[in-house]
């Protein structure tokens, strides 16, 4: 019989190694800038609507966003 795969739990080194290798290959392929540009080409209204929907479900506000705290948020 074949060898049973070993469950490594949360600190899965093999998966981390595979992920790091594939990420490095992708970055070195030169496709990152093109993918980032395509991601930013979406419908502005649709993206704003999706962001608002995500904010409604958030447990807390994003601390990196500048806010006018004199106005209510909801």
MMTF fields as JSON, N, C-alpha, C and O atoms, coordinates in Angstrom:
{
  "mmtfVersion": "1.0.0",
  "mmtfProducer": "UNKNOWN",
  "numBonds": 295,
  "numAtoms": 296,
  "numGroups": 74,
  "numChains": 1,
  "numModels": 1,
  "chainsPerModel": [1],
  "groupsPerChain": [74],
  "chainIdList": ["A"],
  "bondAtomList": [4, 2, 8, 6, 12, 10, 16, 14, 20, 18, 24, 22, 28, 26, 32, 30, 36, 34, 40, 38, 44, 42, 48, 46, 52, 50, 56, 54, 60, 58, 64, 62, 68, 66, 72, 70, 76, 74, 80, 78, 84, 82, 88, 86, 92, 90, 96, 94, 100, 98, 104, 102, 108, 106, 112, 110, 116, 114, 120, 118, 124, 122, 128, 126, 132, 130, 136, 134, 140, 138, 144, 142, 148, 146, 152, 150, 156, 154, 160, 158, 164, 162, 168, 166, 172, 170, 176, 174, 180, 178, 184, 182, 188, 186, 192, 190, 196, 194, 200, 198, 204, 202, 208, 206, 212, 210, 216, 214, 220, 218, 224, 222, 228, 226, 232, 230, 236, 234, 240, 238, 244, 242, 248, 246, 252, 250, 256, 254, 260, 258, 264, 262, 268, 266, 272, 270, 276, 274, 280, 278, 284, 282, 288, 286, 292, 290],
  "bondOrderList": [1, 1, 1, 1, 1, 1, 1, 1, 1, 1, 1, 1, 1, 1, 1, 1, 1, 1, 1, 1, 1, 1, 1, 1, 1, 1, 1, 1, 1, 1, 1, 1, 1, 1, 1, 1, 1, 1, 1, 1, 1, 1, 1, 1, 1, 1, 1, 1, 1, 1, 1, 1, 1, 1, 1, 1, 1, 1, 1, 1, 1, 1, 1, 1, 1, 1, 1, 1, 1, 1, 1, 1, 1],
  "groupList": [{"groupName": "UNK", "atomNameList": ["N", "CA", "C", "O"], "elementList": ["N", "C", "C", "O"], "formalChargeList": [0, 0, 0, 0], "bondAtomList": [1, 0, 2, 1, 3, 2], "bondOrderList": [1, 1, 2], "singleLetterCode": "X", "chemCompType": "L-PEPTIDE LINKING"}],
  "groupTypeList": [0, 0, 0, 0, 0, 0, 0, 0, 0, 0, 0, 0, 0, 0, 0, 0, 0, 0, 0, 0, 0, 0, 0, 0, 0, 0, 0, 0, 0, 0, 0, 0, 0, 0, 0, 0, 0, 0, 0, 0, 0, 0, 0, 0, 0, 0, 0, 0, 0, 0, 0, 0, 0, 0, 0, 0, 0, 0, 0, 0, 0, 0, 0, 0, 0, 0, 0, 0, 0, 0, 0, 0, 0, 0],
  "groupIdList": [1, 2, 3, 4, 5, 6, 7, 8, 9, 10, 11, 12, 13, 14, 15, 16, 17, 18, 19, 20, 21, 22, 23, 24, 25, 26, 27, 28, 29, 30, 31, 32, 33, 34, 35, 36, 37, 38, 39, 40, 41, 42, 43, 44, 45, 46, 47, 48, 49, 50, 51, 52, 53, 54, 55, 56, 57, 58, 59, 60, 61, 62, 63, 64, 65, 66, 67, 68, 69, 70, 71, 72, 73, 74],
  "secStructList": [7, 7, 7, 7, 7, 7, 7, 7, 4, 4, 4, 7, 2, 2, 2, 2, 2, 2, 2, 2, 2, 2, 2, 2, 2, 2, 2, 2, 6, 6, 7, 2, 2, 2, 2, 2, 2, 2, 2, 6, 6, 1, 7, 2, 2, 2, 2, 2, 2, 2, 2, 2, 2, 2, 2, 2, 2, 7, 1, 1, 7, 7, 6, 6, 1, 7, 7, 7, 6, 6, 1, 7, 7, 7],
  "xCoordList": [0.826, 0.0, 0.868, 2.012, 0.289, 1.022, 1.132, 0.395, 2.054, 2.267, 1.155, 0.825, 0.59, -0.494, 0.093, 1.102, -0.519, 0.01, -0.043, -0.996, 0.975, 1.065, 0.362, 0.649, -0.558, -1.234, -0.324, 0.008, 0.081, 1.022, 0.337, 1.01, -0.962, -1.66, -1.41, -1.155, -1.486, -1.397, -0.04, 0.022, 1.018, 2.342, 2.833, 3.967, 1.997, 2.284, 3.431, 3.22, 4.631, 5.828, 5.819, 6.266, 5.313, 5.297, 4.408, 4.795, 3.219, 2.315, 2.899, 2.791, 3.513, 4.125, 5.25, 5.391, 6.037, 7.145, 6.602, 7.108, 5.555, 4.934, 4.367, 4.556, 3.672, 3.092, 4.186, 4.068, 5.24, 6.329, 6.996, 7.326, 7.194, 7.813, 6.927, 7.408, 5.624, 4.701, 4.557, 4.462, 4.54, 4.438, 5.672, 5.566, 6.841, 8.085, 8.097, 8.502, 7.654, 7.584, 6.665, 6.993, 5.514, 4.543, 5.106, 4.971, 5.73, 6.301, 7.4, 7.48, 8.242, 9.337, 8.853, 9.59, 7.629, 7.102, 6.749, 6.594, 6.62, 6.295, 4.813, 4.439, 3.968, 2.525, 1.823, 0.629, 2.533, 1.907, 1.326, 0.175, 2.094, 1.61, 0.375, -0.566, 0.368, -0.78, -2.017, -3.112, -1.84, -2.957, -3.483, -4.694, -2.595, -3.008, -3.764, -4.753, -3.308, -3.978, -5.384, -6.34, -5.505, -6.812, -7.758, -8.957, -7.221, -8.052, -8.622, -9.718, -7.894, -8.342, -9.25, -9.713, -9.522, -10.346, -11.842, -12.626, -12.242, -13.644, -14.537, -14.06, -15.835, -16.837, -16.724, -16.826, -16.514, -16.284, -17.49, -17.33, -18.696, -19.906, -20.068, -20.457, -19.77, -19.894, -18.884, -19.206, -17.665, -16.652, -17.025, -16.816, -17.577, -17.994, -19.132, -19.163, -20.064, -21.185, -20.674, -21.144, -19.721, -19.15, -18.398, -18.454, -17.699, -16.973, -17.936, -17.69, -19.036, -20.049, -20.647, -20.864, -20.915, -21.475, -20.502, -20.919, -19.22, -18.215, -18.1, -17.909, -18.217, -18.144, -19.306, -19.146, -20.469, -21.642, -21.403, -21.871, -20.682, -20.432, -19.221, -19.022, -18.418, -17.182, -17.478, -18.438, -16.664, -16.832, -16.374, -16.897, -15.395, -14.893, -14.44, -14.28, -14.237, -13.825, -12.345, -11.555, -11.984, -10.59, -9.814, -10.126, -8.82, -8.086, -7.244, -6.808, -7.002, -6.163, -6.951, -6.36, -8.27, -9.109, -9.326, -9.675, -9.116, -9.343, -10.849, -11.599, -11.293, -12.714, -12.97, -12.115, -14.177, -14.648, -15.496, -16.659, -14.92, -15.598, -16.714, -17.406, -16.902, -18.006, -19.318, -20.386, -19.24, -20.43, -20.646, -19.679, -21.917, -22.185, -21.791, -21.843, -21.393, -20.973, -22.124, -22.038, -23.194, -24.344, -25.628, -26.69],
  "yCoordList": [-1.188, 0.0, 1.249, 1.233, 2.349, 3.61, 4.279, 3.968, 5.185, 5.914, 6.946, 7.69, 6.982, 7.915, 9.317, 9.47, 10.356, 11.719, 12.152, 11.845, 12.856, 13.29, 14.639, 15.589, 14.709, 15.963, 16.792, 16.382, 17.956, 18.787, 19.843, 20.534, 19.985, 20.982, 22.397, 22.623, 23.347, 24.758, 25.182, 26.079, 24.597, 24.998, 24.16, 23.68, 23.979, 23.097, 23.659, 24.539, 23.157, 23.661, 23.36, 24.177, 22.192, 21.818, 22.757, 23.201, 23.06, 23.973, 25.377, 26.054, 25.822, 27.146, 27.239, 28.251, 26.189, 26.169, 26.24, 27.0, 25.433, 25.445, 26.823, 27.336, 27.418, 28.746, 29.77, 30.555, 29.767, 30.722, 30.561, 31.552, 29.324, 29.078, 29.59, 30.257, 29.273, 29.703, 31.223, 31.823, 31.847, 33.303, 33.946, 34.92, 33.407, 33.941, 33.804, 34.728, 32.657, 32.445, 33.471, 34.036, 33.709, 34.652, 36.067, 36.769, 36.485, 37.83, 37.983, 39.01, 36.968, 37.038, 36.954, 37.327, 36.472, 36.35, 37.708, 37.826, 38.737, 40.071, 40.304, 41.3, 39.435, 39.559, 40.372, 40.648, 40.752, 41.411, 42.774, 43.063, 43.603, 44.947, 44.879, 45.649, 43.965, 43.812, 43.373, 43.889, 42.43, 41.956, 43.065, 43.187, 43.866, 44.98, 46.026, 46.584, 46.288, 47.262, 46.776, 47.549, 45.496, 44.929, 44.954, 45.182, 44.721, 44.723, 46.11, 46.234, 47.141, 48.513, 49.052, 50.188, 48.275, 48.74, 48.472, 48.718, 47.98, 47.635, 48.86, 49.994, 48.617, 49.672, 50.345, 49.683, 51.652, 52.401, 52.293, 52.091, 52.429, 52.346, 50.955, 50.818, 49.932, 48.556, 48.286, 47.627, 48.8, 48.609, 49.346, 48.823, 50.557, 51.323, 50.607, 50.563, 50.047, 49.305, 48.069, 47.773, 47.359, 46.174, 46.559, 45.836, 47.687, 48.126, 48.469, 48.117, 49.157, 49.494, 48.229, 48.162, 47.223, 45.959, 45.287, 44.737, 45.329, 44.75, 45.507, 44.9, 46.838, 47.644, 47.345, 47.388, 47.044, 46.743, 45.496, 45.417, 44.528, 43.273, 43.347, 42.466, 44.392, 44.492, 44.709, 45.394, 44.132, 44.293, 45.672, 46.215, 46.232, 47.547, 48.299, 47.712, 49.605, 50.43, 50.225, 49.911, 50.405, 50.288, 51.495, 52.629, 51.278, 52.405, 53.19, 54.298, 52.653, 53.36, 54.365, 55.109, 54.397, 55.302, 56.598, 56.572, 57.732, 59.039, 59.26, 59.033, 59.705, 59.914, 61.258, 61.812, 61.764, 62.95, 62.441, 62.085, 62.407, 61.83, 62.725, 62.331, 63.919, 64.755, 64.34, 64.807, 63.455, 62.961, 61.487, 60.739, 61.061, 59.645, 58.784, 59.238, 57.533, 56.65, 55.869, 55.421, 55.693, 54.93, 55.594, 55.084],
  "zCoordList": [0.0, 0.0, 0.0, 0.454, -0.528, -0.595, 0.762, 1.698, 0.838, 2.082, 2.268, 1.344, 3.453, 3.766, 3.942, 4.632, 3.328, 3.489, 4.955, 5.672, 5.377, 6.764, 6.92, 6.191, 7.875, 8.174, 9.061, 10.173, 8.573, 9.321, 10.182, 10.947, 10.081, 10.888, 10.4, 9.217, 11.324, 10.949, 10.419, 9.577, 10.86, 10.411, 9.248, 9.264, 8.24, 7.11, 6.272, 5.437, 6.492, 5.808, 4.312, 3.508, 3.944, 2.527, 1.718, 0.637, 2.235, 1.537, 1.487, 0.465, 2.574, 2.609, 1.577, 0.89, 1.476, 0.509, -0.917, -1.743, -1.205, -2.532, -2.857, -3.961, -1.892, -2.093, -2.38, -3.32, -1.583, -1.774, -3.135, -3.787, -3.563, -4.865, -6.002, -6.918, -5.939, -7.002, -7.02, -8.09, -5.845, -5.77, -6.377, -7.121, -6.062, -6.618, -8.142, -8.848, -8.644, -10.1, -10.75, -11.793, -10.127, -10.688, -10.718, -11.72, -9.635, -9.57, -10.615, -11.289, -10.747, -11.708, -13.158, -14.071, -13.383, -14.746, -15.349, -16.564, -14.499, -14.997, -15.204, -15.822, -14.718, -14.929, -13.836, -13.951, -12.797, -11.648, -12.028, -11.699, -12.706, -13.058, -13.943, -13.753, -14.91, -15.794, -15.004, -15.225, -14.091, -13.278, -12.372, -12.187, -11.81, -10.953, -11.759, -11.286, -12.955, -13.822, -14.181, -14.141, -14.53, -14.871, -13.673, -13.83, -12.483, -11.278, -11.003, -10.456, -11.375, -11.152, -12.224, -12.118, -13.259, -14.379, -14.195, -15.112, -13.044, -12.827, -12.776, -12.763, -12.748, -12.669, -11.304, -10.271, -11.3, -10.064, -9.129, -7.925, -9.685, -8.857, -8.25, -7.09, -9.034, -8.548, -7.428, -6.44, -7.591, -6.554, -5.27, -4.175, -5.392, -4.215, -3.491, -2.261, -4.262, -3.678, -2.92, -1.821, -3.507, -2.867, -1.596, -0.602, -1.62, -0.435, 0.696, 1.849, 0.369, 1.381, 1.981, 3.191, 1.147, 1.639, 2.6, 3.619, 2.287, 3.169, 4.482, 5.535, 4.425, 5.637, 6.572, 7.791, 6.017, 6.849, 7.695, 8.831, 7.149, 7.858, 8.788, 9.624, 8.643, 9.429, 10.905, 11.26, 11.749, 13.193, 13.656, 14.629, 12.95, 13.328, 12.082, 11.012, 12.235, 11.105, 10.802, 11.693, 9.548, 9.123, 9.657, 9.295, 10.501, 11.097, 10.098, 10.412, 8.906, 7.937, 7.102, 6.319, 7.255, 6.472, 7.249, 8.429, 6.577, 7.2, 7.335, 6.386, 8.518, 8.76, 9.421, 10.113, 9.185, 9.879, 11.04, 10.852, 12.236, 13.383, 13.931, 14.871, 13.361, 13.79, 13.134, 13.528, 12.124, 11.426, 11.773, 11.916, 11.911, 12.175, 10.988, 9.845, 11.253, 10.169, 9.579, 8.435, 10.322, 9.811, 10.125, 9.766]
}
